[in-house]
């Protein structure tokens, strides 16, 4: 449904409230908040008053969209790799990190590479004392790994992608 159509339906629902069962939206909300989206949708569609059914479905649509967006945001990983030029160790760290991310976080990560030869002042913000250093910004808590990330098991545990053995 286009956004303008949804806005028109919400406006119509506000101007002309349903004459029959005014609690449909409350039942739909309660079902949705308990996680029963199929039940909420069938309750909305079973409403005999068309306007009340549309109100409930529109609310449910936006609620589900907001829920999916918050889930996607929670599943994003923001990683910052500090390097000093294109040294073999820096290149190895990036290649190892990329392999791990593709294997375990496909489509859910963003890597920011900061070259301290170009921007040395950026080292102070994350208190970088050795390079290469990987900082996991998201999800919290912030994690810090030093080295070329060649020890895959240690890197996975350090990023909390797998539990400690």
C-alpha positions, 0 to 999 in steps of 0.5 A: 500500500503506498504511503499516501494511501495509508495516510488517507486511511488513517485520516479517514479512520480518525474522522469516521471512527468505527461504529461497531466493536471499538476494541478491535485495535486493542485486541490486535495490539495485544496479540501483536505485542505478545508476538502473535502476528498471524493471530493479530492479522486474522483478528483485524481481517475478521472485523465486520466493520471495514473501517475498523478492519483497515485501522487495525491492519494499517496499525499492524503493518506499521508496527511490524515494519518498525519491529523489523527495522529495530531487529535489523538495526540490532543485528548490524555489526560496525567494525573499525580496523586501524592500520598503518599503511598497506603493510603485509600485516595490515593487509592480512588483518583486513583479509582475515576480518573480511573472511570471518565477516562473510562467513559469520555476518553475511550482509550484516556488517560494515568495516571502516578501515582507518589508516593512521599514516593518513589520519594519525589523530583518529588513534586518540579517540579509540585509544589505539596503542598497537596496530593493526587493531580491530574495534567492534563498535556495534553491537555493544559492548565495545570489543578490541582485538589487536593483531592480524586476526590470523587466529580464527578461533581467538578472533571469533571468541573475541568478537563474541561470534562463538562462545568461549570454549 
